[in-house]
């Protein structure tokens, strides 16, 4: 699943609030680029490959104790679907 730029911005803000991180810190963690989520938040967009990488990162690294935004679809992990 590839999330839109607006959905990724929402996931980034939620993740940062839960982990007490800045968007710059999250960008460093995910891409080694402190500007990525700040630019996304500013409406600058991103290449589809980067959107996919960020989507996969959130699905793989979401903290189990953090609430996932209810208005953003979250696929079940493959191991649970079987």
N, CA, C and O atoms as a Maestro MAE file, in Angstrom:
{
 s_m_m2io_version
 :::
 2.0.0
}

f_m_ct {
 s_m_title
 :::
 protein
 m_atom[328] {
  # First column is atom index #
  i_m_mmod_type
  r_m_x_coord
  r_m_y_coord
  r_m_z_coord
  i_m_residue_number
  s_m_chain_name
  s_m_pdb_residue_name
  s_m_pdb_atom_name
  i_m_atomic_number
  :::
  1 25 0.847 -1.182 0.000 1 A "UNK " " N  " 7
  2 3 0.000 0.000 0.000 1 A "UNK " " CA " 6
  3 2 0.886 1.237 0.000 1 A "UNK " " C  " 6
  4 15 1.844 1.331 0.767 1 A "UNK " " O  " 8
  5 25 0.557 2.168 -0.857 2 A "UNK " " N  " 7
  6 3 1.285 3.438 -0.901 2 A "UNK " " CA " 6
  7 2 0.334 4.525 -0.408 2 A "UNK " " C  " 6
  8 15 -0.757 4.710 -0.947 2 A "UNK " " O  " 8
  9 25 0.769 5.233 0.620 3 A "UNK " " N  " 7
  10 3 -0.035 6.319 1.166 3 A "UNK " " CA " 6
  11 2 0.235 7.609 0.404 3 A "UNK " " C  " 6
  12 15 1.315 7.806 -0.154 3 A "UNK " " O  " 8
  13 25 -0.751 8.470 0.391 4 A "UNK " " N  " 7
  14 3 -0.604 9.778 -0.253 4 A "UNK " " CA " 6
  15 2 0.294 10.665 0.611 4 A "UNK " " C  " 6
  16 15 0.578 10.352 1.767 4 A "UNK " " O  " 8
  17 25 0.726 11.764 0.030 5 A "UNK " " N  " 7
  18 3 1.565 12.709 0.765 5 A "UNK " " CA " 6
  19 2 0.843 13.222 2.007 5 A "UNK " " C  " 6
  20 15 1.458 13.361 3.064 5 A "UNK " " O  " 8
  21 25 -0.447 13.504 1.893 6 A "UNK " " N  " 7
  22 3 -1.186 14.015 3.057 6 A "UNK " " CA " 6
  23 2 -1.335 12.938 4.132 6 A "UNK " " C  " 6
  24 15 -1.255 13.237 5.324 6 A "UNK " " O  " 8
  25 25 -1.549 11.691 3.720 7 A "UNK " " N  " 7
  26 3 -1.638 10.608 4.703 7 A "UNK " " CA " 6
  27 2 -0.288 10.391 5.391 7 A "UNK " " C  " 6
  28 15 -0.231 10.169 6.600 7 A "UNK " " O  " 8
  29 25 0.795 10.457 4.616 8 A "UNK " " N  " 7
  30 3 2.124 10.295 5.213 8 A "UNK " " CA " 6
  31 2 2.449 11.438 6.170 8 A "UNK " " C  " 6
  32 15 3.088 11.227 7.201 8 A "UNK " " O  " 8
  33 25 2.014 12.628 5.834 9 A "UNK " " N  " 7
  34 3 2.216 13.760 6.751 9 A "UNK " " CA " 6
  35 2 1.486 13.518 8.064 9 A "UNK " " C  " 6
  36 15 2.019 13.785 9.141 9 A "UNK " " O  " 8
  37 25 0.278 13.015 7.966 10 A "UNK " " N  " 7
  38 3 -0.508 12.712 9.174 10 A "UNK " " CA " 6
  39 2 0.149 11.602 9.985 10 A "UNK " " C  " 6
  40 15 0.244 11.700 11.208 10 A "UNK " " O  " 8
  41 25 0.603 10.544 9.311 11 A "UNK " " N  " 7
  42 3 1.295 9.459 10.009 11 A "UNK " " CA " 6
  43 2 2.578 9.981 10.656 11 A "UNK " " C  " 6
  44 15 2.897 9.617 11.788 11 A "UNK " " O  " 8
  45 25 3.301 10.821 9.947 12 A "UNK " " N  " 7
  46 3 4.544 11.369 10.491 12 A "UNK " " CA " 6
  47 2 4.270 12.191 11.748 12 A "UNK " " C  " 6
  48 15 4.965 12.039 12.752 12 A "UNK " " O  " 8
  49 25 3.263 13.057 11.695 13 A "UNK " " N  " 7
  50 3 2.946 13.871 12.879 13 A "UNK " " CA " 6
  51 2 2.535 12.992 14.054 13 A "UNK " " C  " 6
  52 15 2.960 13.228 15.186 13 A "UNK " " O  " 8
  53 25 1.714 11.983 13.792 14 A "UNK " " N  " 7
  54 3 1.266 11.083 14.859 14 A "UNK " " CA " 6
  55 2 2.443 10.313 15.444 14 A "UNK " " C  " 6
  56 15 2.573 10.201 16.663 14 A "UNK " " O  " 8
  57 25 3.293 9.785 14.580 15 A "UNK " " N  " 7
  58 3 4.472 9.039 15.029 15 A "UNK " " CA " 6
  59 2 5.376 9.940 15.868 15 A "UNK " " C  " 6
  60 15 5.835 9.544 16.939 15 A "UNK " " O  " 8
  61 25 5.627 11.146 15.375 16 A "UNK " " N  " 7
  62 3 6.507 12.084 16.094 16 A "UNK " " CA " 6
  63 2 5.950 12.445 17.466 16 A "UNK " " C  " 6
  64 15 6.701 12.518 18.439 16 A "UNK " " O  " 8
  65 25 4.664 12.667 17.552 17 A "UNK " " N  " 7
  66 3 4.054 12.974 18.846 17 A "UNK " " CA " 6
  67 2 4.241 11.814 19.819 17 A "UNK " " C  " 6
  68 15 4.537 12.021 20.996 17 A "UNK " " O  " 8
  69 25 4.069 10.612 19.325 18 A "UNK " " N  " 7
  70 3 4.194 9.435 20.191 18 A "UNK " " CA " 6
  71 2 5.636 9.183 20.607 18 A "UNK " " C  " 6
  72 15 5.888 8.786 21.745 18 A "UNK " " O  " 8
  73 25 6.579 9.406 19.708 19 A "UNK " " N  " 7
  74 3 7.995 9.127 19.977 19 A "UNK " " CA " 6
  75 2 8.764 10.360 20.450 19 A "UNK " " C  " 6
  76 15 9.970 10.286 20.686 19 A "UNK " " O  " 8
  77 25 8.075 11.487 20.589 20 A "UNK " " N  " 7
  78 3 8.701 12.743 20.993 20 A "UNK " " CA " 6
  79 2 9.864 13.095 20.062 20 A "UNK " " C  " 6
  80 15 10.973 13.388 20.508 20 A "UNK " " O  " 8
  81 25 9.583 13.059 18.770 21 A "UNK " " N  " 7
  82 3 10.546 13.389 17.722 21 A "UNK " " CA " 6
  83 2 10.073 14.615 16.955 21 A "UNK " " C  " 6
  84 15 8.896 14.973 16.999 21 A "UNK " " O  " 8
  85 25 10.988 15.243 16.262 22 A "UNK " " N  " 7
  86 3 10.624 16.293 15.315 22 A "UNK " " CA " 6
  87 2 10.480 15.660 13.936 22 A "UNK " " C  " 6
  88 15 10.942 14.541 13.710 22 A "UNK " " O  " 8
  89 25 9.845 16.372 13.023 23 A "UNK " " N  " 7
  90 3 9.766 15.876 11.650 23 A "UNK " " CA " 6
  91 2 11.154 15.727 11.053 23 A "UNK " " C  " 6
  92 15 11.403 14.805 10.276 23 A "UNK " " O  " 8
  93 25 12.059 16.629 11.411 24 A "UNK " " N  " 7
  94 3 13.444 16.529 10.927 24 A "UNK " " CA " 6
  95 2 14.104 15.260 11.453 24 A "UNK " " C  " 6
  96 15 14.797 14.566 10.708 24 A "UNK " " O  " 8
  97 25 13.896 14.955 12.719 25 A "UNK " " N  " 7
  98 3 14.463 13.738 13.304 25 A "UNK " " CA " 6
  99 2 13.897 12.488 12.656 25 A "UNK " " C  " 6
  100 15 14.624 11.519 12.433 25 A "UNK " " O  " 8
  101 25 12.611 12.500 12.353 26 A "UNK " " N  " 7
  102 3 11.996 11.359 11.693 26 A "UNK " " CA " 6
  103 2 12.547 11.206 10.280 26 A "UNK " " C  " 6
  104 15 12.825 10.091 9.837 26 A "UNK " " O  " 8
  105 25 12.703 12.310 9.579 27 A "UNK " " N  " 7
  106 3 13.274 12.267 8.232 27 A "UNK " " CA " 6
  107 2 14.676 11.674 8.228 27 A "UNK " " C  " 6
  108 15 15.029 10.908 7.332 27 A "UNK " " O  " 8
  109 25 15.471 12.029 9.226 28 A "UNK " " N  " 7
  110 3 16.816 11.451 9.365 28 A "UNK " " CA " 6
  111 2 16.719 9.952 9.599 28 A "UNK " " C  " 6
  112 15 17.475 9.178 9.011 28 A "UNK " " O  " 8
  113 25 15.803 9.548 10.445 29 A "UNK " " N  " 7
  114 3 15.643 8.136 10.791 29 A "UNK " " CA " 6
  115 2 15.193 7.311 9.587 29 A "UNK " " C  " 6
  116 15 15.693 6.207 9.370 29 A "UNK " " O  " 8
  117 25 14.262 7.836 8.812 30 A "UNK " " N  " 7
  118 3 13.687 7.077 7.704 30 A "UNK " " CA " 6
  119 2 14.553 7.139 6.445 30 A "UNK " " C  " 6
  120 15 14.785 6.118 5.798 30 A "UNK " " O  " 8
  121 25 15.031 8.342 6.097 31 A "UNK " " N  " 7
  122 3 15.729 8.532 4.830 31 A "UNK " " CA " 6
  123 2 17.145 9.092 4.942 31 A "UNK " " C  " 6
  124 15 17.853 9.188 3.940 31 A "UNK " " O  " 8
  125 25 17.560 9.460 6.147 32 A "UNK " " N  " 7
  126 3 18.837 10.158 6.248 32 A "UNK " " CA " 6
  127 2 18.733 11.558 5.660 32 A "UNK " " C  " 6
  128 15 19.729 12.128 5.214 32 A "UNK " " O  " 8
  129 25 17.515 12.110 5.663 33 A "UNK " " N  " 7
  130 3 17.237 13.417 5.065 33 A "UNK " " CA " 6
  131 2 16.283 14.176 5.978 33 A "UNK " " C  " 6
  132 15 15.086 13.890 6.013 33 A "UNK " " O  " 8
  133 25 16.815 15.140 6.714 34 A "UNK " " N  " 7
  134 3 15.985 15.855 7.691 34 A "UNK " " CA " 6
  135 2 14.902 16.721 7.041 34 A "UNK " " C  " 6
  136 15 13.982 17.159 7.731 34 A "UNK " " O  " 8
  137 25 14.988 16.973 5.754 35 A "UNK " " N  " 7
  138 3 14.028 17.851 5.087 35 A "UNK " " CA " 6
  139 2 12.787 17.122 4.557 35 A "UNK " " C  " 6
  140 15 11.776 17.767 4.281 35 A "UNK " " O  " 8
  141 25 12.843 15.792 4.409 36 A "UNK " " N  " 7
  142 3 11.788 15.072 3.688 36 A "UNK " " CA " 6
  143 2 10.389 15.356 4.230 36 A "UNK " " C  " 6
  144 15 9.524 15.805 3.477 36 A "UNK " " O  " 8
  145 25 10.150 15.109 5.499 37 A "UNK " " N  " 7
  146 3 8.796 15.272 6.034 37 A "UNK " " CA " 6
  147 2 8.402 16.735 6.172 37 A "UNK " " C  " 6
  148 15 7.217 17.061 6.099 37 A "UNK " " O  " 8
  149 25 9.367 17.619 6.370 38 A "UNK " " N  " 7
  150 3 9.055 19.044 6.406 38 A "UNK " " CA " 6
  151 2 8.579 19.522 5.031 38 A "UNK " " C  " 6
  152 15 7.632 20.301 4.929 38 A "UNK " " O  " 8
  153 25 9.252 19.041 3.968 39 A "UNK " " N  " 7
  154 3 8.832 19.408 2.614 39 A "UNK " " CA " 6
  155 2 7.470 18.809 2.284 39 A "UNK " " C  " 6
  156 15 6.630 19.464 1.668 39 A "UNK " " O  " 8
  157 25 7.257 17.574 2.692 40 A "UNK " " N  " 7
  158 3 5.971 16.925 2.464 40 A "UNK " " CA " 6
  159 2 4.859 17.707 3.169 40 A "UNK " " C  " 6
  160 15 3.792 17.947 2.603 40 A "UNK " " O  " 8
  161 25 5.130 18.088 4.392 41 A "UNK " " N  " 7
  162 3 4.168 18.864 5.186 41 A "UNK " " CA " 6
  163 2 3.866 20.214 4.529 41 A "UNK " " C  " 6
  164 15 2.753 20.730 4.634 41 A "UNK " " O  " 8
  165 25 4.869 20.775 3.851 42 A "UNK " " N  " 7
  166 3 4.695 22.072 3.191 42 A "UNK " " CA " 6
  167 2 4.019 21.946 1.828 42 A "UNK " " C  " 6
  168 15 3.849 22.938 1.119 42 A "UNK " " O  " 8
  169 25 3.634 20.714 1.464 43 A "UNK " " N  " 7
  170 3 2.932 20.508 0.211 43 A "UNK " " CA " 6
  171 2 3.838 20.378 -1.000 43 A "UNK " " C  " 6
  172 15 3.375 20.509 -2.133 43 A "UNK " " O  " 8
  173 25 5.111 20.123 -0.784 44 A "UNK " " N  " 7
  174 3 6.055 20.025 -1.896 44 A "UNK " " CA " 6
  175 2 5.982 18.694 -2.638 44 A "UNK " " C  " 6
  176 15 6.490 18.585 -3.754 44 A "UNK " " O  " 8
  177 25 5.358 17.680 -2.037 45 A "UNK " " N  " 7
  178 3 5.232 16.394 -2.701 45 A "UNK " " CA " 6
  179 2 6.524 15.605 -2.674 45 A "UNK " " C  " 6
  180 15 7.519 16.035 -2.091 45 A "UNK " " O  " 8
  181 25 6.499 14.448 -3.310 46 A "UNK " " N  " 7
  182 3 7.666 13.581 -3.363 46 A "UNK " " CA " 6
  183 2 7.489 12.584 -4.489 46 A "UNK " " C  " 6
  184 15 6.373 12.335 -4.945 46 A "UNK " " O  " 8
  185 25 8.585 12.023 -4.930 47 A "UNK " " N  " 7
  186 3 8.559 10.989 -5.964 47 A "UNK " " CA " 6
  187 2 7.816 9.771 -5.424 47 A "UNK " " C  " 6
  188 15 7.892 9.473 -4.232 47 A "UNK " " O  " 8
  189 25 7.106 9.074 -6.289 48 A "UNK " " N  " 7
  190 3 6.307 7.928 -5.845 48 A "UNK " " CA " 6
  191 2 7.155 6.865 -5.154 48 A "UNK " " C  " 6
  192 15 6.667 6.180 -4.255 48 A "UNK " " O  " 8
  193 25 8.400 6.716 -5.553 49 A "UNK " " N  " 7
  194 3 9.278 5.738 -4.904 49 A "UNK " " CA " 6
  195 2 9.506 6.093 -3.437 49 A "UNK " " C  " 6
  196 15 9.530 5.217 -2.572 49 A "UNK " " O  " 8
  197 25 9.674 7.387 -3.168 50 A "UNK " " N  " 7
  198 3 9.870 7.835 -1.782 50 A "UNK " " CA " 6
  199 2 8.589 7.685 -0.973 50 A "UNK " " C  " 6
  200 15 8.637 7.340 0.207 50 A "UNK " " O  " 8
  201 25 7.452 7.941 -1.597 51 A "UNK " " N  " 7
  202 3 6.180 7.746 -0.897 51 A "UNK " " CA " 6
  203 2 6.011 6.276 -0.531 51 A "UNK " " C  " 6
  204 15 5.550 5.948 0.562 51 A "UNK " " O  " 8
  205 25 6.384 5.402 -1.447 52 A "UNK " " N  " 7
  206 3 6.288 3.972 -1.171 52 A "UNK " " CA " 6
  207 2 7.242 3.559 -0.053 52 A "UNK " " C  " 6
  208 15 6.862 2.800 0.839 52 A "UNK " " O  " 8
  209 25 8.471 4.053 -0.096 53 A "UNK " " N  " 7
  210 3 9.449 3.726 0.954 53 A "UNK " " CA " 6
  211 2 8.960 4.192 2.324 53 A "UNK " " C  " 6
  212 15 9.075 3.465 3.310 53 A "UNK " " O  " 8
  213 25 8.417 5.401 2.379 54 A "UNK " " N  " 7
  214 3 7.905 5.920 3.654 54 A "UNK " " CA " 6
  215 2 6.705 5.101 4.117 54 A "UNK " " C  " 6
  216 15 6.572 4.819 5.308 54 A "UNK " " O  " 8
  217 25 5.834 4.717 3.189 55 A "UNK " " N  " 7
  218 3 4.665 3.905 3.537 55 A "UNK " " CA " 6
  219 2 5.090 2.584 4.156 55 A "UNK " " C  " 6
  220 15 4.570 2.179 5.196 55 A "UNK " " O  " 8
  221 25 6.034 1.920 3.516 56 A "UNK " " N  " 7
  222 3 6.528 0.635 4.023 56 A "UNK " " CA " 6
  223 2 7.193 0.828 5.381 56 A "UNK " " C  " 6
  224 15 7.018 0.007 6.282 56 A "UNK " " O  " 8
  225 25 7.950 1.900 5.530 57 A "UNK " " N  " 7
  226 3 8.639 2.156 6.797 57 A "UNK " " CA " 6
  227 2 7.624 2.282 7.934 57 A "UNK " " C  " 6
  228 15 7.796 1.677 8.992 57 A "UNK " " O  " 8
  229 25 6.570 3.066 7.717 58 A "UNK " " N  " 7
  230 3 5.569 3.223 8.776 58 A "UNK " " CA " 6
  231 2 4.881 1.904 9.097 58 A "UNK " " C  " 6
  232 15 4.659 1.589 10.267 58 A "UNK " " O  " 8
  233 25 4.544 1.134 8.078 59 A "UNK " " N  " 7
  234 3 3.896 -0.151 8.325 59 A "UNK " " CA " 6
  235 2 4.809 -1.104 9.095 59 A "UNK " " C  " 6
  236 15 4.343 -1.868 9.941 59 A "UNK " " O  " 8
  237 25 6.099 -1.057 8.801 60 A "UNK " " N  " 7
  238 3 7.056 -1.950 9.464 60 A "UNK " " CA " 6
  239 2 7.516 -1.471 10.839 60 A "UNK " " C  " 6
  240 15 7.955 -2.275 11.661 60 A "UNK " " O  " 8
  241 25 7.419 -0.171 11.094 61 A "UNK " " N  " 7
  242 3 8.022 0.399 12.303 61 A "UNK " " CA " 6
  243 2 7.043 1.091 13.240 61 A "UNK " " C  " 6
  244 15 7.458 1.750 14.193 61 A "UNK " " O  " 8
  245 25 5.764 0.948 12.982 62 A "UNK " " N  " 7
  246 3 4.780 1.630 13.839 62 A "UNK " " CA " 6
  247 2 4.830 1.028 15.239 62 A "UNK " " C  " 6
  248 15 4.764 -0.192 15.387 62 A "UNK " " O  " 8
  249 25 4.948 1.868 16.270 63 A "UNK " " N  " 7
  250 3 4.987 1.349 17.643 63 A "UNK " " CA " 6
  251 2 3.670 0.661 18.018 63 A "UNK " " C  " 6
  252 15 2.595 1.200 17.756 63 A "UNK " " O  " 8
  253 25 3.747 -0.510 18.622 64 A "UNK " " N  " 7
  254 3 2.522 -1.246 18.952 64 A "UNK " " CA " 6
  255 2 1.617 -0.502 19.931 64 A "UNK " " C  " 6
  256 15 0.412 -0.750 19.970 64 A "UNK " " O  " 8
  257 25 2.184 0.402 20.715 65 A "UNK " " N  " 7
  258 3 1.377 1.130 21.697 65 A "UNK " " CA " 6
  259 2 0.886 2.489 21.181 65 A "UNK " " C  " 6
  260 15 0.254 3.239 21.925 65 A "UNK " " O  " 8
  261 25 1.171 2.807 19.918 66 A "UNK " " N  " 7
  262 3 0.731 4.084 19.344 66 A "UNK " " CA " 6
  263 2 -0.557 3.876 18.560 66 A "UNK " " C  " 6
  264 15 -0.674 2.903 17.815 66 A "UNK " " O  " 8
  265 25 -1.518 4.769 18.715 67 A "UNK " " N  " 7
  266 3 -2.753 4.635 17.928 67 A "UNK " " CA " 6
  267 2 -2.495 4.982 16.466 67 A "UNK " " C  " 6
  268 15 -1.847 5.983 16.159 67 A "UNK " " O  " 8
  269 25 -3.005 4.155 15.581 68 A "UNK " " N  " 7
  270 3 -2.947 4.431 14.144 68 A "UNK " " CA " 6
  271 2 -4.132 5.330 13.824 68 A "UNK " " C  " 6
  272 15 -5.237 5.048 14.286 68 A "UNK " " O  " 8
  273 25 -3.952 6.402 13.054 69 A "UNK " " N  " 7
  274 3 -5.083 7.274 12.735 69 A "UNK " " CA " 6
  275 2 -6.247 6.481 12.122 69 A "UNK " " C  " 6
  276 15 -6.067 5.745 11.153 69 A "UNK " " O  " 8
  277 25 -7.418 6.643 12.695 70 A "UNK " " N  " 7
  278 3 -8.576 5.833 12.302 70 A "UNK " " CA " 6
  279 2 -9.051 6.102 10.879 70 A "UNK " " C  " 6
  280 15 -9.720 5.256 10.285 70 A "UNK " " O  " 8
  281 25 -8.719 7.255 10.325 71 A "UNK " " N  " 7
  282 3 -9.171 7.575 8.976 71 A "UNK " " CA " 6
  283 2 -8.163 7.177 7.893 71 A "UNK " " C  " 6
  284 15 -8.356 7.497 6.720 71 A "UNK " " O  " 8
  285 25 -7.093 6.482 8.280 72 A "UNK " " N  " 7
  286 3 -6.100 5.993 7.321 72 A "UNK " " CA " 6
  287 2 -6.100 4.471 7.380 72 A "UNK " " C  " 6
  288 15 -5.892 3.873 8.435 72 A "UNK " " O  " 8
  289 25 -6.338 3.860 6.221 73 A "UNK " " N  " 7
  290 3 -6.386 2.398 6.157 73 A "UNK " " CA " 6
  291 2 -5.030 1.805 6.536 73 A "UNK " " C  " 6
  292 15 -3.977 2.313 6.150 73 A "UNK " " O  " 8
  293 25 -5.088 0.730 7.293 74 A "UNK " " N  " 7
  294 3 -3.866 0.030 7.679 74 A "UNK " " CA " 6
  295 2 -4.031 -1.447 7.346 74 A "UNK " " C  " 6
  296 15 -4.818 -2.146 7.984 74 A "UNK " " O  " 8
  297 25 -3.294 -1.921 6.352 75 A "UNK " " N  " 7
  298 3 -3.426 -3.337 5.998 75 A "UNK " " CA " 6
  299 2 -2.880 -4.223 7.111 75 A "UNK " " C  " 6
  300 15 -1.975 -3.839 7.852 75 A "UNK " " O  " 8
  301 25 -3.448 -5.400 7.203 76 A "UNK " " N  " 7
  302 3 -2.961 -6.362 8.186 76 A "UNK " " CA " 6
  303 2 -1.634 -6.928 7.709 76 A "UNK " " C  " 6
  304 15 -1.461 -7.168 6.514 76 A "UNK " " O  " 8
  305 25 -0.696 -7.145 8.620 77 A "UNK " " N  " 7
  306 3 0.556 -7.784 8.223 77 A "UNK " " CA " 6
  307 2 0.295 -9.157 7.628 77 A "UNK " " C  " 6
  308 15 -0.650 -9.843 8.018 77 A "UNK " " O  " 8
  309 25 1.120 -9.548 6.700 78 A "UNK " " N  " 7
  310 3 0.954 -10.840 6.030 78 A "UNK " " CA " 6
  311 2 0.887 -11.996 7.008 78 A "UNK " " C  " 6
  312 15 0.095 -12.919 6.818 78 A "UNK " " O  " 8
  313 25 1.711 -11.962 8.058 79 A "UNK " " N  " 7
  314 3 1.745 -13.066 9.014 79 A "UNK " " CA " 6
  315 2 0.417 -13.228 9.751 79 A "UNK " " C  " 6
  316 15 0.068 -14.344 10.135 79 A "UNK " " O  " 8
  317 25 -0.332 -12.144 9.957 80 A "UNK " " N  " 7
  318 3 -1.638 -12.230 10.615 80 A "UNK " " CA " 6
  319 2 -2.741 -12.618 9.649 80 A "UNK " " C  " 6
  320 15 -3.761 -13.173 10.058 80 A "UNK " " O  " 8
  321 25 -2.544 -12.330 8.372 81 A "UNK " " N  " 7
  322 3 -3.584 -12.603 7.387 81 A "UNK " " CA " 6
  323 2 -3.722 -14.087 7.076 81 A "UNK " " C  " 6
  324 15 -4.773 -14.535 6.617 81 A "UNK " " O  " 8
  325 25 -2.675 -14.838 7.322 82 A "UNK " " N  " 7
  326 3 -2.708 -16.280 7.002 82 A "UNK " " CA " 6
  327 2 -3.519 -17.067 8.001 82 A "UNK " " C  " 6
  328 15 -3.643 -18.285 7.873 82 A "UNK " " O  " 8
  :::
 }
 m_bond[327] {
  # First column is bond index #
  i_m_from
  i_m_to
  i_m_order
  :::
  1 1 2 1
  2 2 3 1
  3 3 4 2
  4 3 5 1
  5 5 6 1
  6 6 7 1
  7 7 8 2
  8 7 9 1
  9 9 10 1
  10 10 11 1
  11 11 12 2
  12 11 13 1
  13 13 14 1
  14 14 15 1
  15 15 16 2
  16 15 17 1
  17 17 18 1
  18 18 19 1
  19 19 20 2
  20 19 21 1
  21 21 22 1
  22 22 23 1
  23 23 24 2
  24 23 25 1
  25 25 26 1
  26 26 27 1
  27 27 28 2
  28 27 29 1
  29 29 30 1
  30 30 31 1
  31 31 32 2
  32 31 33 1
  33 33 34 1
  34 34 35 1
  35 35 36 2
  36 35 37 1
  37 37 38 1
  38 38 39 1
  39 39 40 2
  40 39 41 1
  41 41 42 1
  42 42 43 1
  43 43 44 2
  44 43 45 1
  45 45 46 1
  46 46 47 1
  47 47 48 2
  48 47 49 1
  49 49 50 1
  50 50 51 1
  51 51 52 2
  52 51 53 1
  53 53 54 1
  54 54 55 1
  55 55 56 2
  56 55 57 1
  57 57 58 1
  58 58 59 1
  59 59 60 2
  60 59 61 1
  61 61 62 1
  62 62 63 1
  63 63 64 2
  64 63 65 1
  65 65 66 1
  66 66 67 1
  67 67 68 2
  68 67 69 1
  69 69 70 1
  70 70 71 1
  71 71 72 2
  72 71 73 1
  73 73 74 1
  74 74 75 1
  75 75 76 2
  76 75 77 1
  77 77 78 1
  78 78 79 1
  79 79 80 2
  80 79 81 1
  81 81 82 1
  82 82 83 1
  83 83 84 2
  84 83 85 1
  85 85 86 1
  86 86 87 1
  87 87 88 2
  88 87 89 1
  89 89 90 1
  90 90 91 1
  91 91 92 2
  92 91 93 1
  93 93 94 1
  94 94 95 1
  95 95 96 2
  96 95 97 1
  97 97 98 1
  98 98 99 1
  99 99 100 2
  100 99 101 1
  101 101 102 1
  102 102 103 1
  103 103 104 2
  104 103 105 1
  105 105 106 1
  106 106 107 1
  107 107 108 2
  108 107 109 1
  109 109 110 1
  110 110 111 1
  111 111 112 2
  112 111 113 1
  113 113 114 1
  114 114 115 1
  115 115 116 2
  116 115 117 1
  117 117 118 1
  118 118 119 1
  119 119 120 2
  120 119 121 1
  121 121 122 1
  122 122 123 1
  123 123 124 2
  124 123 125 1
  125 125 126 1
  126 126 127 1
  127 127 128 2
  128 127 129 1
  129 129 130 1
  130 130 131 1
  131 131 132 2
  132 131 133 1
  133 133 134 1
  134 134 135 1
  135 135 136 2
  136 135 137 1
  137 137 138 1
  138 138 139 1
  139 139 140 2
  140 139 141 1
  141 141 142 1
  142 142 143 1
  143 143 144 2
  144 143 145 1
  145 145 146 1
  146 146 147 1
  147 147 148 2
  148 147 149 1
  149 149 150 1
  150 150 151 1
  151 151 152 2
  152 151 153 1
  153 153 154 1
  154 154 155 1
  155 155 156 2
  156 155 157 1
  157 157 158 1
  158 158 159 1
  159 159 160 2
  160 159 161 1
  161 161 162 1
  162 162 163 1
  163 163 164 2
  164 163 165 1
  165 165 166 1
  166 166 167 1
  167 167 168 2
  168 167 169 1
  169 169 170 1
  170 170 171 1
  171 171 172 2
  172 171 173 1
  173 173 174 1
  174 174 175 1
  175 175 176 2
  176 175 177 1
  177 177 178 1
  178 178 179 1
  179 179 180 2
  180 179 181 1
  181 181 182 1
  182 182 183 1
  183 183 184 2
  184 183 185 1
  185 185 186 1
  186 186 187 1
  187 187 188 2
  188 187 189 1
  189 189 190 1
  190 190 191 1
  191 191 192 2
  192 191 193 1
  193 193 194 1
  194 194 195 1
  195 195 196 2
  196 195 197 1
  197 197 198 1
  198 198 199 1
  199 199 200 2
  200 199 201 1
  201 201 202 1
  202 202 203 1
  203 203 204 2
  204 203 205 1
  205 205 206 1
  206 206 207 1
  207 207 208 2
  208 207 209 1
  209 209 210 1
  210 210 211 1
  211 211 212 2
  212 211 213 1
  213 213 214 1
  214 214 215 1
  215 215 216 2
  216 215 217 1
  217 217 218 1
  218 218 219 1
  219 219 220 2
  220 219 221 1
  221 221 222 1
  222 222 223 1
  223 223 224 2
  224 223 225 1
  225 225 226 1
  226 226 227 1
  227 227 228 2
  228 227 229 1
  229 229 230 1
  230 230 231 1
  231 231 232 2
  232 231 233 1
  233 233 234 1
  234 234 235 1
  235 235 236 2
  236 235 237 1
  237 237 238 1
  238 238 239 1
  239 239 240 2
  240 239 241 1
  241 241 242 1
  242 242 243 1
  243 243 244 2
  244 243 245 1
  245 245 246 1
  246 246 247 1
  247 247 248 2
  248 247 249 1
  249 249 250 1
  250 250 251 1
  251 251 252 2
  252 251 253 1
  253 253 254 1
  254 254 255 1
  255 255 256 2
  256 255 257 1
  257 257 258 1
  258 258 259 1
  259 259 260 2
  260 259 261 1
  261 261 262 1
  262 262 263 1
  263 263 264 2
  264 263 265 1
  265 265 266 1
  266 266 267 1
  267 267 268 2
  268 267 269 1
  269 269 270 1
  270 270 271 1
  271 271 272 2
  272 271 273 1
  273 273 274 1
  274 274 275 1
  275 275 276 2
  276 275 277 1
  277 277 278 1
  278 278 279 1
  279 279 280 2
  280 279 281 1
  281 281 282 1
  282 282 283 1
  283 283 284 2
  284 283 285 1
  285 285 286 1
  286 286 287 1
  287 287 288 2
  288 287 289 1
  289 289 290 1
  290 290 291 1
  291 291 292 2
  292 291 293 1
  293 293 294 1
  294 294 295 1
  295 295 296 2
  296 295 297 1
  297 297 298 1
  298 298 299 1
  299 299 300 2
  300 299 301 1
  301 301 302 1
  302 302 303 1
  303 303 304 2
  304 303 305 1
  305 305 306 1
  306 306 307 1
  307 307 308 2
  308 307 309 1
  309 309 310 1
  310 310 311 1
  311 311 312 2
  312 311 313 1
  313 313 314 1
  314 314 315 1
  315 315 316 2
  316 315 317 1
  317 317 318 1
  318 318 319 1
  319 319 320 2
  320 319 321 1
  321 321 322 1
  322 322 323 1
  323 323 324 2
  324 323 325 1
  325 325 326 1
  326 326 327 1
  327 327 328 2
  :::
 }
}
